[in-house]
């Protein structure tokens, strides 16, 4: 199977959104995805876009994607955040995930970032073992905090 | 004590860096801060800057700061990441931290973000209790992964 990895364009966004939804099911949050294709177009195109996206393609079929953006670490400086890396379920185990992963890390090195960061569920042992094997570190002591839109509004009304 | 909260400018960056170093000591990583004032200037000024920064000031003295930037959540859309919120140690307990926190949340709501995210050490119980009291949620199941520059290079050489 010949896999091509290339930047996503507007026409790919419906398939990209399908992949995002597929991952949310795997992560046991099937209803968590609130974005639409319109949000991907609004935030992912043009000069001030909030993210970049690569897709893995075989014979005009999108089999996987990686979505990422720059961040700023006050310890290390410019860094890259890998928001999602997804391979369609029936095409897993064929090396597509690692090919995308490698492309993201190459992009990171080309852009002189000091580190790449992402998030993983603590029960996703296969993913954690893969990340460790490549040389990444799981931060055991740090927790993520989320303050959601409606809770934010409630807080500011106090 | 009259506290003014305003956007940081270039002249504030040395004091902002001192605050970043003070927080790293508190977080038991005194040698983790590798950035310089030059990195803050390079990445924090101009149209394509990677972050925004607010400072809390009293009589021309910087007593605290908050540094943040936009991210893109593939579940929720445009979000804000609060990278650091720091109050100089001897000025804690005077409400400066919460004043900065509130300003960041107001900025978030004004910019229609779907959520604000940040990271906390699991032993920083005072911070965790404050966040929960305001309405934020600690994500127990998620872990942060870091792939550092030298490890990245080793991986890509394989």
Interface residues (C-beta under 8 A of the other chain):
Chain A: X20 X24 X29 X32 X33 X34 X35 X39 X43 X44 X50 X51 X67 X69 X70 X71 X72 X73 X74 X75 X76 X77 X78 X81 X83 X84 X102 X105 X106 X108 X109 X113 X114 X115 X116 X117 X118 X119 X120 X121 X122 X123 X128 X131 X134 X135 X136 X137 X138 X139 X140 X141 X142 X143 X144 X145 X146 X147 X148 X149 X151 X152 X153 X154 X155 X156
Chain B: X20 X24 X29 X32 X33 X34 X35 X39 X43 X44 X50 X51 X67 X69 X70 X71 X72 X73 X74 X75 X76 X77 X78 X81 X83 X84 X102 X105 X106 X108 X109 X113 X114 X115 X116 X117 X118 X119 X120 X121 X122 X123 X128 X131 X134 X135 X136 X137 X138 X139 X140 X141 X142 X143 X144 X145 X146 X147 X148 X149 X151 X152 X153 X154 X155 X156
